[in-house]
């Protein structure tokens, strides 16, 4: 009997405007579905009868409020697809709030409002994001996910480590990196439904965050980790902030990114090809080089994420990305030290040249520089 491997077809967007429109429409459609559901009054996971155990797995609660080993069941009303879908989407909205809380409690991040006017969007930042020399920027994909999430499906059916950014945040904190978590799909206000100024699209949100947060930080070494449509957002950032990408960004590590082009600037694109990696869904061993599916050359190098399924790529490539991240930080630090040493050597050479000049000439110059001021009329 033949066994067919699941096939995922990812079609590139026709342009930034089309990609942004699709992401925004998907986001708004999800909100509309949730608001029209019969579960819109439920605000906690417990009200849905679920909770996360110590392993980060979502499990059903019994009548006494104790967690069982029973996993999530999509079908809560037999044969009623609309009801079950509405239940799933409403549950997803509550999970978003759960993850926000975990970013603050477990990730030790602060919620930071973003935008030029009300209503505002928000992101999550470590307490040291302004002062840290090393800064990690995390960008999720499109659709229903929000800040801190890679894949809602994995959060619900697997566990928090596999579906959220929490392991990446923990690693960053342990290694002394400041952290900024973008919230690119929060484009409309949940209370009023109004578009959020400065966050009307995922790309616009990212530009606003970079300009008002990242660019104003003291970071001289910036690494970006982005999943799926987050790769499109990252390329747009490279297009918008060329100088920062040339001088400060040391690594761009993508997981199954759907970007179809780089920044369009030759210098920036050469750097992206040098410092970037795209870990794609593949049945090859983790880290193995993967040829371009269309046979082309150039672009950001592709490597196997060690898993074939799109939503698993961030988790499966995580350890390799951690190595890439630390290497990028180390290489940048060495370059900075090398630059400082070269500058010091040049200054010392100038001092030696000055010291080796004719002492009489030096004396004349010194006397001229310390001559008495001319008499002034009283």
VOBA-1610 file (N, C-alpha, C; in pm, whole numbers, padded with zeros to 5 digits, always signed):
BEGIN
Unk+00085-00120+00000Unk+00000+00000+00000Unk+00088+00125+00000Unk+00059+00215-00089Unk+00140+00336-00098Unk+00113+00428+00020Unk+00218+00486+00068Unk+00207+00584+00176Unk+00247+00720+00124Unk+00154+00811+00123Unk+00180+00944+00067Unk+00226+01039+00175Unk+00330+01112+00143Unk+00382+01213+00234Unk+00297+01339+00219Unk+00261+01404+00333Unk+00181+01527+00322Unk+00254+01634+00242Unk+00181+01706+00160Unk+00239+01807+00072Unk+00187+01944+00110Unk+00278+02038+00129Unk+00241+02176+00160Unk+00285+02264+00044Unk+00190+02332-00017Unk+00222+02424-00126Unk+00215+02566-00074Unk+00326+02638-00088Unk+00332+02777-00045Unk+00350+02864-00169Unk+00249+02941-00202Unk+00258+03028-00318Unk+00300+03167-00276Unk+00404+03222-00337Unk+00449+03357-00300Unk+00342+03460-00332Unk+00338+03564-00250Unk+00244+03673-00276Unk+00288+03750-00400Unk+00196+03821-00460Unk+00226+03895-00582Unk+00297+04026-00553Unk+00302+04067-00431Unk+00368+04191-00395Unk+00340+04225-00251Unk+00415+04321-00192Unk+00395+04358-00052Unk+00252+04399-00021Unk+00189+04474-00111Unk+00052+04520-00085Unk-00043+04402-00077Unk-00027+04306-00170Unk-00115+04189-00171Unk-00094+04104-00047Unk+00033+04086-00006Unk+00063+04008+00113Unk+00001+04072+00237Unk+00017+04202+00250Unk-00036+04274+00365Unk-00188+04266+00368Unk-00251+04281+00251Unk-00397+04276+00244Unk-00447+04139+00286Unk-00380+04033+00239Unk-00421+03897+00275Unk-00408+03874+00424Unk-00295+03916+00482Unk-00273+03898+00626Unk-00376+03973+00707Unk-00406+04094+00663Unk-00502+04177+00736Unk-00643+04120+00727Unk-00682+04073+00608Unk-00815+04016+00590Unk-00831+03889+00673Unk-00725+03808+00678Unk-00728+03686+00760Unk-00748+03720+00905Unk-00674+03822+00953Unk-00683+03865+01091Unk-00824+03913+01125Unk-00881+03998+01036Unk-01013+04054+01062Unk-01121+03946+01055Unk-01105+03851+00962Unk-01204+03744+00949Unk-01210+03662+01077Unk-01093+03635+01136Unk-01090+03558+01260Unk-01163+03631+01371Unk-01140+03764+01380Unk-01204+03842+01485Unk-01356+03844+01467Unk-01401+03859+01342Unk-01544+03863+01316Unk-01610+03731+01354Unk-01541+03618+01322Unk-01597+03487+01353Unk-01610+03468+01502Unk-01504+03512+01576Unk-01504+03495+01720Unk-01612+03579+01785Unk-01632+03703+01735Unk-01729+03792+01796Unk-01872+03743+01776Unk-01895+03668+01665Unk-02031+03621+01639Unk-02057+03484+01701Unk-01958+03429+01772Unk-01973+03296+01831Unk-02049+03303+01963Unk-02107+03190+02006Unk-02179+03187+02135Unk-02085+03183+02254Unk-01955+03180+02231Unk-01859+03170+02340Unk-01790+03304+02368Unk-01842+03412+02313Unk-01773+03540+02322Unk-01764+03593+02465Unk-01847+03544+02555Unk-01842+03590+02693Unk-01737+03517+02775Unk-01683+03409+02723Unk-01583+03331+02798Unk-01448+03400+02786Unk-01384+03422+02898Unk-01260+03499+02899Unk-01139+03421+02953Unk-01162+03302+03007Unk-01052+03224+03063Unk-01051+03084+03005Unk-00936+03021+03010Unk-00922+02884+02963Unk-01006+02789+03046Unk-01018+02818+03175Unk-01096+02733+03265Unk-01243+02730+03225Unk-01294+02842+03173Unk-01433+02845+03130Unk-01458+02751+03013Unk-01353+02725+02935Unk-01363+02628+02826Unk-01339+02486+02876Unk-01303+02475+03005Unk-01280+02342+03063Unk-01141+02290+03043Unk-01044+02380+03017Unk-00906+02339+02994Unk-00808+02417+03082Unk-00686+02365+03087Unk-00577+02433+03156Unk-00445+02375+03110Unk-00335+02443+03140Unk-00202+02392+03105Unk-00140+02324+03227Unk-00088+02203+03206Unk-00021+02134+03315Unk+00124+02182+03326Unk+00201+02120+03416Unk+00338+02165+03441Unk+00430+02143+03321Unk+00390+02053+03230Unk+00468+02029+03110Unk+00427+02123+02996Unk+00333+02214+03024Unk+00289+02308+02922Unk+00189+02250+02825Unk+00130+02134+02859Unk+00032+02070+02773Unk-00109+02112+02813Unk-00193+02141+02714Unk-00331+02178+02743Unk-00414+02051+02765Unk-00477+02044+02881Unk-00554+01926+02917Unk-00690+01967+02974Unk-00787+01876+02959Unk-00922+01903+03008Unk-00927+01893+03160Unk-01013+01976+03219Unk-01036+01972+03363Unk-01156+01883+03395Unk-01153+01822+03514Unk-01270+01745+03557Unk-01367+01837+03631Unk-01472+01781+03685Unk-01576+01861+03751Unk-01526+01933+03875Unk-01413+01885+03931Unk-01355+01949+04049Unk-01248+02052+04013Unk-01229+02075+03883Unk-01130+02173+03840Unk-00989+02120+03836Unk-00973+01987+03844Unk-00841+01925+03839Unk-00810+01882+03696Unk-00685+01900+03657Unk-00645+01863+03521Unk-00640+01711+03506Unk-00689+01664+03392Unk-00684+01522+03359Unk-00580+01500+03249Unk-00576+01381+03193Unk-00488+01352+03080Unk-00561+01363+02947Unk-00688+01408+02951Unk-00768+01418+02830Unk-00724+01536+02746Unk-00694+01511+02619Unk-00643+01615+02529Unk-00760+01692+02468Unk-00725+01796+02393Unk-00826+01880+02330Unk-00906+01802+02226Unk-01036+01825+02226Unk-01124+01765+02126Unk-01189+01877+02046Unk-01166+01876+01915Unk-01222+01980+01830Unk-01375+01971+01825Unk-01427+01850+01811Unk-01571+01832+01798Unk-01638+01830+01936Unk-01705+01938+01968Unk-01778+01946+02095Unk-01928+01929+02073Unk-01970+01941+01948Unk-02110+01922+01912Unk-02113+01838+01785Unk-02151+01713+01799Unk-02143+01617+01689Unk-02215+01667+01564Unk-02140+01667+01452Unk-02198+01700+01323Unk-02218+01847+01294Unk-02189+01935+01392Unk-02211+02079+01372Unk-02076+02147+01349Unk-02034+02154+01223Unk-01903+02210+01191Unk-01892+02358+01228Unk-01997+02434+01203Unk-01993+02578+01232Unk-01977+02602+01381Unk-02051+02527+01461Unk-02044+02541+01607Unk-01904+02504+01657Unk-01850+02393+01607Unk-01718+02347+01651Unk-01608+02445+01610Unk-01619+02502+01490Unk-01520+02599+01444Unk-01526+02726+01528Unk-01648+02770+01559Unk-01665+02889+01642Unk-01605+02866+01781Unk-01626+02747+01834Unk-01570+02711+01965Unk-01417+02715+01960Unk-01360+02661+01853Unk-01214+02657+01837Unk-01156+02798+01828Unk-01222+02884+01750Unk-01172+03021+01734Unk-01184+03101+01863Unk-01292+03082+01935Unk-01308+03151+02062Unk-01203+03104+02163Unk-01175+02974+02161Unk-01070+02919+02246Unk-00935+02981+02209Unk-00912+02998+02079Unk-00787+03057+02032Unk-00767+03199+02082Unk-00875+03277+02089Unk-00866+03414+02139Unk-00824+03415+02287Unk-00877+03319+02362Unk-00841+03309+02504Unk-00696+03265+02520Unk-00651+03177+02433Unk-00511+03132+02437Unk-00417+03249+02410Unk-00459+03338+02321Unk-00378+03458+02294Unk-00353+03535+02423Unk-00458+03555+02502Unk-00443+03627+02629Unk-00358+03547+02727Unk-00372+03414+02726Unk-00290+03329+02813Unk-00142+03346+02780Unk-00111+03349+02650Unk+00029+03363+02609Unk+00081+03501+02644Unk-00002+03604+02627Unk+00039+03738+02670Unk+00081+03736+02817Unk+00000+03671+02899Unk+00031+03663+03042Unk+00160+03588+03068Unk+00185+03481+02992Unk+00307+03403+03009Unk+00431+03483+02967Unk+00416+03568+02864Unk+00529+03653+02823Unk+00571+03743+02937Unk+00473+03791+03014Unk+00504+03880+03126Unk+00555+03802+03247Unk+00488+03692+03282Unk+00523+03618+03403Unk+00646+03530+03384Unk+00641+03445+03283Unk+00750+03350+03261Unk+00864+03412+03181Unk+00829+03492+03081Unk+00931+03554+02997Unk+00993+03678+03057Unk+00932+03730+03166Unk+00982+03851+03233Unk+00985+03972+03139Unk+00887+03981+03050Unk+00880+04092+02956Unk+00774+04192+03000Unk+00788+04314+02951Unk+00691+04420+02980Unk+00610+04450+02855Unk+00482+04479+02875Unk+00396+04520+02764Unk+00423+04668+02736Unk+00452+04701+02611Unk+00487+04839+02572Unk+00392+04884+02462Unk+00321+04994+02486Unk+00229+05049+02386Unk+00307+05106+02268Unk+00251+05087+02149Unk+00316+05131+02025Unk+00216+05204+01937Unk+00257+05318+01881Unk+00173+05388+01786Unk+00172+05537+01810Unk+00150+05615+01704Unk+00152+05761+01715Unk+00025+05820+01775Unk-00085+05742+01777Unk-00212+05795+01828Unk-00301+05679+01870Unk-00407+05710+01944Unk-00502+05607+01987Unk-00591+05566+01871Unk-00636+05441+01867Unk-00597+05330+01956Unk-00457+05280+01923Unk-00389+05226+02022Unk-00252+05182+02005Unk-00241+05030+02000Unk-00136+04983+01938Unk-00099+04843+01943Unk-00003+04826+02061Unk+00047+04708+02082Unk+00146+04687+02188Unk+00237+04572+02151Unk+00355+04574+02208Unk+00454+04469+02191Unk+00503+04428+02328Unk+00599+04335+02333Unk+00658+04293+02461Unk+00809+04308+02454Unk+00866+04368+02558Unk+01010+04395+02560Unk+01069+04355+02694Unk+01194+04313+02692Unk+01265+04288+02817Unk+01296+04422+02883Unk+01322+04418+03011Unk+01347+04542+03086Unk+01471+04615+03038Unk+01566+04539+02979Unk+01693+04599+02938Unk+01701+04625+02788Unk+01587+04626+02719Unk+01592+04637+02572Unk+01655+04768+02526Unk+01644+04874+02605Unk+01700+05002+02564Unk+01851+05011+02583Unk+01902+04939+02684Unk+02043+04952+02720Unk+02130+04835+02674Unk+02070+04723+02640Unk+02149+04606+02603Unk+02220+04627+02470Unk+02346+04581+02461Unk+02421+04592+02337Unk+02377+04486+02236Unk+02318+04377+02287Unk+02268+04270+02200Unk+02116+04268+02209Unk+02049+04264+02094Unk+01903+04270+02093Unk+01846+04165+01998Unk+01753+04084+02049Unk+01684+03984+01969Unk+01543+04034+01935Unk+01509+04032+01807Unk+01378+04075+01760Unk+01304+03952+01706Unk+01187+03922+01762Unk+01109+03804+01723Unk+00984+03847+01646Unk+00960+03783+01530Unk+00847+03819+01444Unk+00771+03692+01406Unk+00643+03685+01442Unk+00561+03568+01411Unk+00509+03575+01267Unk+00430+03477+01227Unk+00375+03472+01092Unk+00242+03544+01081Unk+00167+03513+00976Unk+00039+03581+00952Unk-00077+03504+01014Unk-00198+03559+00998Unk-00317+03488+01044Unk-00359+03522+01185Unk-00396+03419+01263Unk-00455+03441+01395Unk-00353+03454+01506Unk-00227+03418+01480Unk-00127+03424+01587Unk-00097+03569+01626Unk-00058+03586+01749Unk-00021+03717+01801Unk+00115+03708+01870Unk+00157+03815+01933Unk+00288+03821+01998Unk+00311+03698+02086Unk+00427+03636+02069Unk+00465+03522+02152Unk+00429+03387+02094Unk+00352+03383+01983Unk+00308+03256+01925Unk+00377+03227+01793Unk+00422+03104+01777Unk+00466+03056+01646Unk+00350+02985+01576Unk+00282+02895+01650Unk+00175+02816+01589Unk+00070+02782+01694Unk-00052+02832+01676Unk-00160+02805+01770Unk-00193+02656+01775Unk-00186+02593+01661Unk-00217+02449+01654Unk-00125+02369+01747Unk+00002+02405+01751Unk+00096+02333+01837Unk+00072+02365+01984Unk+00032+02487+02014Unk+00001+02523+02153Unk-00114+02436+02204Unk-00216+02420+02121Unk-00336+02345+02161Unk-00311+02195+02164Unk-00245+02142+02061Unk-00233+01997+02046Unk-00101+01938+02095Unk+00001+02022+02115Unk+00130+01973+02162Unk+00160+02034+02300Unk+00235+02144+02300Unk+00263+02211+02427Unk+00315+02352+02402Unk+00330+02428+02508Unk+00370+02569+02499Unk+00511+02586+02441Unk+00602+02496+02475Unk+00738+02509+02424Unk+00743+02498+02273Unk+00663+02409+02217Unk+00666+02388+02072Unk+00592+02497+01996Unk+00489+02555+02057Unk+00406+02650+01984Unk+00431+02796+02013Unk+00508+02827+02120Unk+00532+02968+02156Unk+00680+03005+02144Unk+00707+03132+02166Unk+00844+03184+02160Unk+00916+03175+02295Unk+00849+03120+02395Unk+00905+03121+02531Unk+01046+03059+02539Unk+01075+02946+02472Unk+01212+02892+02479Unk+01316+02986+02418Unk+01277+03058+02313Unk+01368+03154+02249Unk+01396+03271+02344Unk+01292+03316+02412Unk+01306+03427+02507Unk+01393+03386+02624Unk+01371+03265+02673Unk+01450+03215+02786Unk+01598+03206+02749Unk+01627+03153+02630Unk+01765+03144+02584Unk+01829+03282+02573Unk+01755+03376+02517Unk+01806+03512+02500Unk+01841+03574+02635Unk+01752+03559+02731Unk+01777+03616+02864Unk+01899+03553+02930Unk+01914+03421+02915Unk+02029+03351+02975Unk+02160+03396+02914Unk+02158+03433+02787Unk+02281+03472+02715Unk+02302+03623+02712Unk+02219+03699+02784Unk+02241+03842+02796Unk+02188+03927+02682Unk+02089+03876+02609Unk+02028+03954+02501Unk+01905+04029+02551Unk+01887+04151+02506Unk+01760+04218+02523Unk+01662+04158+02424Unk+01532+04172+02449Unk+01432+04106+02365Unk+01320+04204+02326Unk+01281+04199+02199Unk+01163+04271+02150Unk+01076+04171+02074Unk+00951+04155+02117Unk+00857+04063+02052Unk+00751+04146+01980Unk+00751+04140+01848Unk+00653+04217+01771Unk+00515+04153+01777Unk+00414+04232+01737Unk+00275+04188+01741Unk+00209+04229+01609Unk+00267+04180+01498Unk+00237+04235+01366Unk+00094+04213+01317Unk+00022+04117+01375Unk-00116+04092+01331Unk-00219+04170+01411Unk-00174+04248+01507Unk-00268+04332+01582Unk-00284+04463+01506Unk-00374+04462+01409Unk-00392+04575+01319Unk-00518+04655+01345Unk-00612+04596+01420Unk-00735+04666+01456Unk-00760+04656+01606Unk-00821+04757+01660Unk-00851+04761+01803Unk-00960+04659+01836Unk-00936+04577+01937Unk-01031+04471+01970Unk-01163+04525+02024Unk-01162+04643+02084Unk-01283+04700+02141Unk-01368+04774+02038Unk-01302+04855+01955Unk-01376+04941+01861Unk-01377+04890+01718Unk-01281+04801+01685Unk-01270+04756+01546Unk-01201+04855+01456Unk-01152+04965+01514Unk-01083+05069+01436Unk-00942+05023+01397Unk-00897+05069+01278Unk-00758+05045+01239Unk-00665+05116+01336Unk-00552+05053+01365Unk-00456+05110+01459Unk-00351+05191+01383Unk-00340+05321+01409Unk-00241+05404+01340Unk-00099+05350+01362Unk-00024+05339+01253Unk+00112+05288+01264Unk+00121+05137+01264Unk+00005+05069+01265Unk+00003+04922+01263Unk-00107+04870+01170Unk-00136+04946+01066Unk-00245+04911+00976Unk-00219+04780+00903Unk-00091+04747+00881Unk-00051+04621+00820Unk+00064+04563+00902Unk+00097+04434+00885Unk+00211+04377+00956Unk+00341+04454+00929Unk+00363+04491+00801Unk+00486+04563+00768Unk+00490+04701+00834Unk+00376+04769+00835Unk+00370+04902+00896Unk+00394+04894+01046Unk+00336+04792+01109Unk+00359+04771+01253Unk+00509+04753+01281Unk+00574+04667+01201Unk+00716+04641+01221Unk+00799+04767+01201Unk+00766+04846+01099Unk+00837+04972+01076Unk+00823+05065+01197Unk+00701+05072+01252Unk+00676+05157+01368Unk+00757+05111+01488Unk+00760+04980+01510Unk+00836+04925+01623Unk+00985+04951+01605Unk+01034+04930+01485Unk+01178+04949+01461Unk+01217+05096+01484Unk+01137+05185+01427Unk+01170+05327+01437Unk+01160+05379+01580Unk+01059+05337+01654Unk+01035+05392+01787Unk+01101+05314+01900Unk+01140+05190+01874Unk+01197+05106+01980Unk+01338+05057+01946Unk+01350+04981+01838Unk+01478+04917+01805Unk+01585+05021+01770Unk+01552+05114+01681Unk+01650+05214+01636Unk+01696+05306+01749Unk+01610+05322+01850Unk+01644+05412+01961Unk+01717+05341+02074Unk+01731+05210+02062Unk+01804+05136+02166Unk+01954+05153+02145Unk+02031+05110+02243Unk+02177+05118+02234Unk+02238+04996+02167Unk+02155+04906+02118Unk+02203+04781+02060Unk+02291+04805+01937Unk+02407+04740+01937Unk+02498+04744+01823Unk+02503+04610+01752Unk+02431+04513+01808Unk+02428+04377+01755Unk+02284+04326+01762Unk+02217+04323+01647Unk+02075+04287+01642Unk+02056+04160+01560Unk+01982+04067+01617Unk+01947+03943+01548Unk+01796+03936+01534Unk+01749+03897+01415Unk+01605+03882+01387Unk+01575+03734+01366Unk+01471+03685+01433Unk+01420+03550+01409Unk+01275+03565+01367Unk+01240+03513+01250Unk+01105+03533+01196Unk+01053+03405+01132Unk+00923+03382+01146Unk+00859+03261+01091Unk+00761+03297+00980Unk+00765+03219+00871Unk+00665+03227+00765Unk+00653+03368+00708Unk+00536+03432+00719Unk+00518+03568+00667Unk+00607+03669+00741Unk+00655+03630+00859Unk+00751+03716+00929Unk+00875+03742+00847Unk+00907+03649+00754Unk+01020+03671+00664Unk+00994+03785+00568Unk+00870+03796+00521Unk+00830+03909+00435Unk+00846+04040+00513Unk+00802+04038+00638Unk+00812+04156+00724Unk+00958+04194+00745Unk+01044+04094+00767Unk+01187+04119+00789Unk+01252+04181+00665Unk+01215+04133+00546Unk+01271+04190+00423Unk+01225+04334+00404Unk+01102+04362+00444Unk+01053+04500+00435Unk+01129+04590+00531Unk+01163+04539+00649Unk+01244+04616+00743Unk+01381+04648+00683Unk+01439+04549+00616Unk+01570+04571+00552Unk+01560+04679+00445Unk+01445+04685+00379Unk+01421+04787+00277Unk+01403+04925+00338Unk+01338+04930+00454Unk+01307+05057+00519Unk+01423+05113+00600Unk+01507+05024+00655Unk+01613+05068+00746Unk+01748+05012+00699Unk+01788+05052+00581Unk+01910+05001+00519Unk+02033+05023+00606Unk+02047+05142+00660Unk+02166+05175+00739Unk+02178+05085+00861Unk+02068+05063+00931Unk+02071+04976+01049Unk+02107+04833+01011Unk+02054+04785+00899Unk+02084+04648+00858Unk+02230+04634+00817Unk+02286+04738+00760Unk+02427+04732+00720Unk+02522+04742+00839Unk+02483+04818+00940Unk+02576+04846+01050Unk+02547+04770+01180Unk+02421+04729+01201Unk+02385+04672+01331Unk+02331+04529+01328Unk+02264+04492+01221Unk+02201+04359+01216Unk+02307+04254+01182Unk+02322+04155+01269Unk+02427+04054+01252Unk+02372+03918+01212Unk+02240+03900+01220Unk+02183+03772+01183Unk+02034+03785+01152Unk+01989+03718+01046Unk+01847+03711+01012Unk+01816+03563+00990Unk+01751+03501+01090Unk+01727+03358+01087Unk+01576+03332+01073Unk+01540+03273+00960Unk+01401+03255+00923Unk+01362+03107+00933Unk+01233+03082+00960Unk+01183+02945+00960Unk+01069+02935+00861Unk+01096+02860+00753Unk+01001+02840+00644Unk+00940+02972+00597Unk+01027+03068+00576Unk+00982+03201+00532Unk+00921+03193+00392Unk+00819+03278+00370Unk+00753+03284+00239Unk+00791+03410+00162Unk+00903+03474+00201Unk+00945+03593+00128Unk+00981+03555-00015Unk+00953+03643-00108Unk+00977+03615-00250Unk+01089+03701-00306Unk+01136+03798-00228Unk+01246+03882-00271Unk+01314+03939-00149Unk+01435+03996-00170Unk+01507+04058-00060Unk+01472+04206-00057Unk+01566+04289-00015Unk+01534+04431+00004Unk+01532+04511-00127Unk+01606+04464-00227Unk+01617+04538-00352Unk+01738+04629-00356Unk+01807+04643-00241Unk+01930+04722-00236Unk+02049+04625-00243Unk+02141+04648-00336Unk+02249+04553-00360Unk+02335+04528-00237Unk+02374+04634-00167Unk+02459+04618-00049Unk+02386+04543+00062Unk+02263+04582+00086Unk+02184+04518+00190Unk+02160+04371+00156Unk+02127+04344+00029Unk+02099+04206-00012Unk+02222+04118-00001Unk+02340+04173-00033Unk+02463+04095-00018Unk+02484+04058+00129Unk+02453+04153+00217Unk+02470+04123+00359Unk+02367+04021+00406Unk+02243+04035+00359Unk+02139+03937+00397Unk+02178+03796+00354Unk+02235+03784+00236Unk+02279+03653+00188Unk+02393+03598+00272Unk+02472+03688+00330Unk+02587+03646+00412Unk+02546+03610+00554Unk+02455+03688+00613Unk+02422+03668+00755Unk+02290+03593+00776Unk+02218+03564+00667Unk+02085+03506+00679Unk+02082+03356+00658Unk+01982+03291+00716Unk+01954+03148+00695Unk+01803+03131+00697Unk+01754+03045+00608Unk+01611+03013+00606Unk+01597+02863+00629Unk+01547+02825+00747Unk+01528+02684+00781Unk+01391+02641+00731Unk+01391+02560+00625Unk+01267+02526+00556Unk+01220+02386+00591Unk+01091+02362+00570Unk+01037+02229+00592Unk+01102+02129+00497Unk+01156+02020+00552Unk+01230+01924+00471Unk+01243+01792+00546Unk+01257+01683+00470Unk+01280+01553+00532Unk+01429+01525+00549Unk+01513+01622+00511Unk+01658+01607+00530Unk+01696+01630+00676Unk+01816+01591+00710Unk+01867+01609+00845Unk+01874+01758+00880Unk+01850+01790+01005Unk+01854+01929+01051Unk+01986+01996+01011Unk+01974+02112+00946Unk+02092+02189+00908Unk+02149+02154+00772Unk+02097+02049+00707Unk+02148+02012+00575Unk+02107+02117+00472Unk+02197+02154+00381Unk+02162+02252+00278Unk+02047+02202+00191Unk+01957+02294+00154Unk+01841+02261+00070Unk+01846+02349-00053Unk+01836+02288-00170Unk+01840+02364-00294Unk+01713+02446-00311Unk+01726+02555-00383Unk+01609+02636-00416Unk+01510+02551-00495Unk+01383+02553-00455Unk+01283+02468-00518Unk+01263+02499-00666Unk+01299+02620-00710Unk+01284+02658-00849Unk+01417+02651-00925Unk+01520+02600-00857Unk+01649+02581-00922Unk+01734+02705-00934Unk+01690+02817-00878Unk+01766+02941-00887Unk+01882+02944-00788Unk+01967+03044-00804Unk+02079+03064-00713Unk+02066+03200-00648Unk+02143+03221-00544Unk+02138+03348-00473Unk+02026+03350-00371Unk+02009+03465-00308Unk+01909+03475-00202Unk+01963+03424-00070Unk+01879+03425+00030Unk+01920+03375+00161Unk+01932+03223+00156Unk+02045+03168+00201Unk+02065+03022+00194Unk+01957+02946+00269Unk+01918+02830+00213Unk+01813+02747+00270Unk+01875+02622+00334Unk+01824+02590+00452Unk+01870+02470+00524Unk+01749+02395+00577Unk+01767+02267+00599Unk+01657+02186+00650Unk+01628+02221+00796Unk+01499+02237+00826Unk+01456+02261+00963Unk+01446+02130+01041Unk+01467+02018+00974Unk+01459+01889+01042Unk+01317+01839+01059Unk+01223+01905+00995Unk+01082+01863+01001Unk+01014+01908+00873Unk+00920+01826+00824Unk+00855+01857+00697Unk+00740+01956+00708Unk+00678+01963+00826Unk+00558+02045+00839Unk+00591+02189+00874Unk+00525+02279+00804Unk+00550+02423+00814Unk+00547+02475+00958Unk+00442+02442+01033Unk+00425+02500+01167Unk+00526+02447+01269Unk+00594+02338+01236Unk+00692+02280+01328Unk+00832+02338+01311Unk+00856+02413+01207Unk+00993+02449+01171Unk+01065+02535+01276Unk+00993+02625+01343Unk+01059+02709+01445Unk+01108+02625+01561Unk+01025+02533+01605Unk+01064+02445+01716Unk+01176+02349+01675Unk+01161+02287+01559Unk+01257+02184+01519Unk+01394+02242+01486Unk+01399+02366+01440Unk+01527+02429+01406Unk+01585+02510+01522Unk+01517+02511+01633Unk+01551+02602+01744Unk+01697+02592+01790Unk+01745+02471+01814Unk+01881+02455+01866Unk+01985+02505+01766Unk+01962+02482+01639Unk+02054+02533+01536Unk+02051+02685+01533Unk+01932+02741+01548Unk+01918+02887+01547Unk+01991+02946+01668Unk+01985+02880+01782Unk+02057+02928+01900Unk+02207+02935+01872Unk+02259+02834+01804Unk+02402+02834+01768Unk+02433+02949+01672Unk+02346+02967+01573Unk+02364+03076+01477Unk+02363+03212+01548Unk+02270+03223+01640Unk+02250+03349+01713Unk+02375+03385+01795Unk+02429+03287+01866Unk+02547+03313+01948Unk+02671+03338+01863Unk+02682+03269+01750Unk+02795+03293+01658Unk+02788+03433+01602Unk+02667+03477+01565Unk+02651+03613+01513Unk+02691+03715+01618Unk+02651+03692+01743Unk+02687+03783+01851Unk+02836+03786+01876Unk+02900+03669+01871Unk+03044+03660+01894Unk+03121+03726+01782Unk+03082+03700+01658Unk+03151+03758+01542Unk+03144+03911+01546Unk+03026+03963+01581Unk+03009+04109+01587Unk+03095+04168+01696Unk+03100+04101+01812Unk+03181+04150+01923Unk+03329+04153+01885Unk+03375+04049+01816Unk+03515+04043+01774Unk+03548+04154+01675Unk+03455+04181+01584Unk+03476+04289+01487Unk+03485+04425+01556Unk+03398+04443+01657Unk+03398+04569+01731Unk+03530+04587+01806Unk+03577+04478+01869Unk+03704+04484+01941Unk+03820+04506+01845Unk+03811+04439+01727Unk+03916+04455+01627Unk+03920+04599+01577Unk+03802+04657+01557Unk+03794+04796+01513Unk+03850+04891+01616Unk+03819+04864+01745Unk+03869+04948+01852Unk+04021+04937+01863Unk+04073+04814+01844Unk+04219+04793+01851Unk+04288+04865+01737Unk+04229+04860+01617Unk+04288+04928+01501Unk+04291+05078+01523Unk+04183+05132+01577Unk+04176+05275+01605Unk+04281+05315+01707Unk+04297+05230+01810Unk+04398+05259+01913Unk+04538+05255+01854Unk+04563+05158+01764Unk+04695+05145+01701Unk+04727+05267+01617Unk+04627+05318+01543Unk+04646+05438+01462Unk+04681+05557+01549Unk+04613+05572+01661Unk+04640+05683+01753Unk+04780+05673+01812Unk+04818+05549+01847Unk+04952+05529+01904Unk+05060+05561+01801Unk+05033+05524+01674Unk+05128+05552+01567Unk+05144+05702+01547Unk+05033+05776+01554Unk+05038+05921+01541Unk+05118+05982+01655Unk+05099+05928+01776Unk+05173+05978+01892Unk+05323+05955+01875Unk+05356+05837+01820Unk+05498+05806+01800Unk+05559+05898+01696Unk+05480+05928+01589Unk+05531+06018+01486Unk+05556+06156+01543Unk+05464+06202+01629Unk+05479+06333+01690Unk+05600+06335+01782Unk+05617+06225+01857Unk+05729+06219+01951Unk+05863+06214+01879Unk+05865+06164+01754Unk+05990+06150+01680Unk+06029+06274+01603Unk+05953+06379+01605Unk+05986+06502+01531Unk+06098+06578+01601Unk+06155+06674+01532Unk+06264+06758+01584Unk+06220+06823+01714Unk+06296+06799+01825Unk+06257+06856+01954Unk+06247+07008+01952Unk+06332+07075+01869Unk+06328+07221+01864Unk+06194+07266+01805Unk+06151+07191+01696Unk+06024+07224+01631Unk+05909+07204+01729Unk+05918+07093+01805Unk+05813+07066+01902Unk+05809+07173+02010Unk+05930+07218+02051Unk+05937+07320+02156Unk+05873+07450+02107Unk+05905+07487+01980Unk+05849+07610+01924Unk+05697+07602+01922Unk+05647+07483+01878Unk+05501+07466+01869Unk+05438+07472+02008Unk+05506+07410+02105Unk+05453+07411+02240Unk+05451+07553+02296Unk+05560+07629+02269Unk+05566+07765+02321Unk+05458+07851+02254Unk+05438+07825+02123Unk+05336+07903+02052Unk+05198+07875+02107Unk+05176+07748+02142Unk+05044+07713+02192Unk+05023+07761+02334Unk+05132+07791+02408Unk+05118+07836+02546Unk+05167+07980+02564Unk+05173+08060+02452Unk+05223+08197+02461Unk+05130+08282+02546Unk+05191+08386+02605Unk+05114+08475+02691Unk+05017+08557+02609Unk+04900+08587+02659Unk+04806+08670+02585Unk+04856+08811+02572Unk+04820+08880+02462Unk+04863+09018+02443Unk+04801+09108+02547Unk+04874+09220+02577Unk+04821+09318+02675Unk+04692+09380+02622Unk+04600+09394+02708Unk+04472+09455+02674Unk+04463+09594+02735Unk+04405+09688+02664Unk+04386+09824+02718Unk+04287+09820+02832Unk+04320+09892+02933Unk+04231+09900+03049Unk+04139+10019+03036
//
